[in-house]
Amino acid sequence: KKVMQLLRLRQIHNATFVRLNEATIRMLRLIEPYVTYGYPTVSTIQKLIYKRGFGKVDKQRIPIADNSIFGEDLQKLGICCTADLIHEIVTVGPAFKQANNFLWPFKLSPPLGGFSKKTKLLHYLEGCEAGARGEEINKLVKKMI
């Protein structure tokens, strides 16, 4: 439960971006039966941010509709528009932590067509939903946007 809170996954069908290092890989291994994860493409990240993106402004959830919501703290880091935010997330640049913290966790809908008929708590390699998907995460996110 604590690991899920650290990754900002507090509700079902939430999504966040995570920088992969040794510590986060260990965290993902601990919660692997309950989450699915992988490597999103640039187009998937763009669709997520444009369609489901919300920013954190004064601890409030504000939709990313125009570039006026990017505050001075993000502009000091060189993030002044949505394209800069997407670039920072895709490249996992030096300001990734601040950019990711600015993004509210994505609230996705259940996937079109539903999950597989089998139990959802088995691993992806066993034909179910949980665990590491690699590039296949893009298909699932596309169904959930």
Protein Blocks (a to p, Z undefined) as FASTA:
>chain_A
ZZmmmnopabghiacdddddfklmmmmmmmmmmpccddddfklmmmmmmmmgccdeehia
cddfbfmlpcfklmmnopabfklmmmmmmnopaklmmmmmmpccddddddehiaafbdfk
bcfknopagdcekjmlmmmmmmmZZ
